[in-house]
């Protein structure tokens, strides 16, 4: 694990290969991509990193917007001298990828955006406010189990208790400040004004059991993003873990 400008990251893979950036969900760290990174690094130079207050990246207050997170990533890319890249993001990572592709179309060659809402409705904004307040009052442990229960389906958790525990441990290592800041970026996100500005091809991935980003959200994106494909996996929210091999294969096929 390395660090530049207080942002921790892992940069690995085939020398002189095209760059692939992997962006985490909220309350996750680069290890959520361990299975994919091992495969992707055979063909790409793979960059994984942690948002402010996540993983080994220090917190920077309790307020953040998607623009703040874009600037954080752009600063890291500049320091690593990365100009063009493909991007795979899940949940908050997908939100960031969609925003980045619209605001910096010259930088992204292709985008995989998985398990995310293009905007929040009043009910989900209220849910985010409740989670933020719970963490403010009780720390990250106040939401760890509830978050993990939504991330992976009950059947998968029962069949793979070791993965379930790894996920809970990863969430629990997120700082309260980092969670609150990035949760506000999720709460306030609205991609509707800029979906049409995305120029790169996009692969949209949904989970049939994803309550955080239901499949009903995807027709809007399919009709708004100029060039896109859509896949539905039998998974809850963290589809790259629950459908590891299918997610990896579909991503590689799309990026080729």
JOUR-V262161 format. One line per field, one symbol per residue. phi: phi as a letter, one per 40 degrees, with the letter a starting at -180 (. if undefined). psi: psi as a letter, one per 40 degrees, with the letter a starting at -180 (. if undefined). burial: 1 if it has 24 or more other C-alpha atoms within 12 Angstrom, else 0. Layout:
phi=???
psi=???
burial=???
This chain:
phi=.babfgccabbahccgcdcbcbbccdgbbdccbdccccccccbbcbbbabcdgbfbcccbgbbabccdcccdccccccccfbcbacabbbgdccdccccccccbcccbcabbbbfaccabcdcccccccccccccccbgcccbccccccccbcdcccccbcccdcccccccccccdccccccccccdccacdcbdcccbccbbcbbbcbcccbcccccddcccbcdbabbbbbcacccccccbdcccccccccccc
psi=hihhfehiihhiahheiihhhhhiiifiideeedddddddedeihhhiihiheibehiigaehiiddddddddddddddefhdiiihhihbddddddddddddgdedhdihhhigiheiiiddddddddddddddddeidddeddddddddiiddddddgdddddddddddeehiddddddddddddehhedeedeehdiihhhhihdfhddgideedddddedhdhiihihigibdgddddfdddddddddddd.
burial=0001011111111000011111111111111111011111100111111111111111110111111111011101100001011111111111111111111110111111111111110000000110111010000111110011111110011000001101111111111111111111111111110111111111111111111111101100110110011111111111111111001101110110
